[in-house]
Each structure stands twice: as structure tokens, then as C-alpha cells.
Amino acid sequence: MNETLVTLVGNAATAVDFRETTSGGMARFRLAVTPRRWDREKQLWADGHTSFYTVWAWRALASNLAASVSVGEPLLVHGRLKVREEERDGARRTFVDVEAVAVGHDLSRGSAAFRRAVRREPPLGAGTGAGDAEGPVFASESAAGGPSWEVDPADGRAGPPGATADPESGEGPRRRTGRQERRVGLVSAP
């Protein structure tokens, strides 16, 4: 199936509306895109007509959007363009939506600090699928700017937040990522 992928540069025109659904998080917000053109007669930059797009996001992207984006912030949105027409009150209206694949702050207009989202393991007995209803958990940072490490009270070893020691070998810590496990290097705690 052919899809139209677009990249939009604009500003968040509304707050992110986040909702938890049975299949995971869902978020939407409006993005305002205003082109700027050089007016040769006036020798000034002039704003063109503003276009508004409804941006939709799902699952992890949706919860990260809700935690990261505020009204007025400059953004880049990459996703699938969807144009639909509806008839309301006898008038035909056109709606332009973007199903976001990626969203980020426009760093040509400011700076941002990235915080990696740490996935939590579901409690025992929890079903699979719906995801984490509490939203993303971000790794904290130390005064030096890097991720901080927690010391496991059971064995006194340092590791990333949420890591546990391997009970069989006594080595660790290990962090689970989905169905896979990967070794996490040890760092001495300050």
C-alpha cells in the first residue's frame, strides 16, 4: 500500500490530549505551520497563511508526547498524511491528520534535554498488551549530566534503575527489555 509520508515543521497549537485505551496510550494535538516568505517590495520577512494539522500518536510515542510537549513549542513531526472530508451542518469540511511516526523539538530554534524512557515490567499476573498505564518513567540524571545509578540493597551492587541481579550466577545486574535480557555493565556508586 502506498502511503504519503510528510515532515512538518511548526508549533504546538494545543496541549497534548492523552488518553489510555485498551490497546495502549493515544495522544493528539494540533500543529500550526506558518510559512515565511521574503517580501521584495517591503524588504521584510512576511508570514503566510497558517495551516493546522491534527497529529495523532499511539503507544509509547503518545505517552512521551504527553510528558514532553507544551503549547507553543517548535516541533518537527514525521508521519503518514491522512486527508478526509465530512459533511457537517450541510457544509463540506476537509480535515488533515498526520499519524505520527516520530516527533521532536526543532533544535534550530532552541535547545532541549533528552531523557530516555525506561520501561517498567508489568506486575505479576498482569495481562499482556495494554502497556504501562502510569506513563513513561525517565532515567534520572546525576550532577555530571549522565544517568544516575541505584545500589541494590540485597547485594550492594550498583546498576541502572530497575535492574536486578541474576539469581543463578550472582552476576548482574540485568535489565529486561521485552522478551530479551541484556547485560548491563557495572558502575561503582559514588
Buried (B, 14 or more C-beta within 10 A) or exposed (E): EEEEEEEBBBBBBBEBEBEBEEEBBBBBBBBBBEEEEEEEEEEEEEEEEEEBBBBBBBBBBBBBBBBBBEEEBBBBBBBBBBEEEEEEEEEEEEEEBBBBEEBBBBEEEEEEEEBEBBBBEBEEEEEEEBBBEEBBBBBEEEEEEEBBBBEBEEEEBBBBBBBBBEEEEEEBBBBEEEEEEEEBEBBEEE
